[in-house]
């Protein structure tokens, strides 16, 4: 049996910086409106280098989504304070671009490949599961977690649509009140 190694030129760009560019483009434009050409141009690389690094737009998207979620600085340890901190973080008027890459991607779910659809679905479910863990011990923990997840999605959509910080904070406050955390 012969084993062949693919020989190519060494990568001459910063992969993390390229992923940051991909995050930005997918977040601002959405998956469907972001072309491979636009990604490569914004990264300052040739198409061949793009495909060598990422293999496909889909694979680049999944890596960008993972990077985006890892960099959000949202609470990781379940608690009621974590719920409050999460909602406070998403209504921060300094947050740019507005909205959330995960929420934007959920809106484009039908146009994603099955592997990317699964990644987005699992992350949205993960958010709801996190909220349920934060509310553990309450009889309505799952229902309240679903309401909080819906509020987070709605707040991100409102932010992306240009709704101001006062209204976003009001929506977050009402969601917290609805689950007894206000």
N, C-alpha and C positions, 0 to 999 in steps of 0.2 A: 504494500500500500504506500502511496506517495502522499506526502503532505506538502502543500504549497502555501507559502506565505505571500500575501498580497503586498507587494513592494510599492510604495508610493513615496511622494515627497513628504517630508515632515510638515506638520501643520505649522503655518506661519501666522496664526492669529490666536487670540486669547478666547478659548471656548466659553469661559464664564461670561466674558464681555459680550460674545455673540449671543449667548442665551439671554442675557439682559436685554439686548436689542429685540430678540424674538418675543420676550415677555411684553415689552412695550408695544410692539406692533400688533400682536394678537389682542392685547388689552384695549388698545385704542380703536383698532379697525375690525376686530373679530376674526374668526378663523377663515370664513369664506372669502372675505375681502382682502385677505393677506396672501399674496402670491409668493411662490418660491423666489422669483426674480426680485420682488420687493424686499424679502428677507435677506437675500444675498447682497443686494445693493446697500441696504441699511447696515449690514454687518461689515461692508467693505471687502467682500470676498467674491471669488468667482463661483459660478454654479457648480463646477466640479468639486471645489473645496466644500461647498455647502453639502453636497450629496455624500462626500467622503466623511464628513463630520457627523451628519444627521441621518443619512440614508433617504429620508423623505420629509415632506412637509408635516405629515402626521406624526412621525417620530420626533421631529423638532417641537411640534406643538406639545406633545406629552411631556417632554423634558422641560419645556418652558413653563408649563402649568405646574409641574412639580417644584421647580425653582421658585416660581411666584409664591406658591403656598408655603414653602419653607421659609420665605423671607418676610412673611406678613407680621411676625411678632405678636401673633394672637396667643392668648393663654393656652397652655398645654395641660395644666393640672385642673381637673374638674372641681368646681366650687361655684357657689352662687356669686361670689365676687368675680369669678372668671366670666360669667354671663354678662355682668355689668361692664366689665372691662372690654369685652368683645364689642358690645353695642356702642360703647364710648369710642372705641377705635374706628369703627366704620362711619361714624358721623363727623369725624375730624375734618374741618373745612380745608386743612392743608393737604389732604389726601389727593394725589394726582396720579394717573388720570382718575376721573370719577368712576365710581362703581367698582366692580370686582371681576377679574379675569375668569374666575370660576362661574360666576353668574352669567357673564357674557357668553361663555362657552355652553352653559346649560341651555341658553336660548337658541343656540345653534346645534343642539343635540342631533337633530335629524340629518344634518349635513356632515357629521363626523363619521369616521370609520368606526366599526364596532369596538375596536380596542380603545379608542379615544372616548367613545360613548360610555363604555364601562368605567373608564378612569373618572370621568366627570360625575357619573351616577354614584360611584363609590365615595367620592369626595363630598358630594352633597349629603349622602346618607351619613357619612362620617361626622359632618357638622351636627346633624340632628342627634346622632348617637352621643356626641360630646355633650350637647345640651341635656340630654336625658341623664347622663352620668352626673352632670352638675346638679340636677334636681332629684337625684336618687332618694328613695324613701318617701316621696310624695305619691299619693294615689294617682295623680294625674300627670306624672313625670313625662310619659311618652307623648301625651296630647299637648302638654305645655312646651315640650321640646319641638314638636312639629310647628306650633305657633311661633316660637322663637326663630326657627329656621325660615319660616315663611316671612317673618318680619325682616330678617337679615336680607333675604333675597329682594324683598320689596323695597327696602331702604337703598340697596345698591342700584336698583332700577331707577328709583326716584332721583338718586344722585346723578346717575348717568344722563337722565333727562333734564338736568339743570335745576332741580328743586333746591332751594336754599338751605343752609345749615339749620336755621331755626325750625323749619318744618321737619327736617330729618331728625333733629334732636327730639322734637315732639313725638314723632312716630316711635322712636326708640324708647322714650319714657313710657308711652302708652303700652308698648309690648311688655316692658318690665312690670308695669302696674297689673297687666292682665294675668301675669303668672305669679303675682304676689312678691315681686322683687323691687317694687318702686320705692 
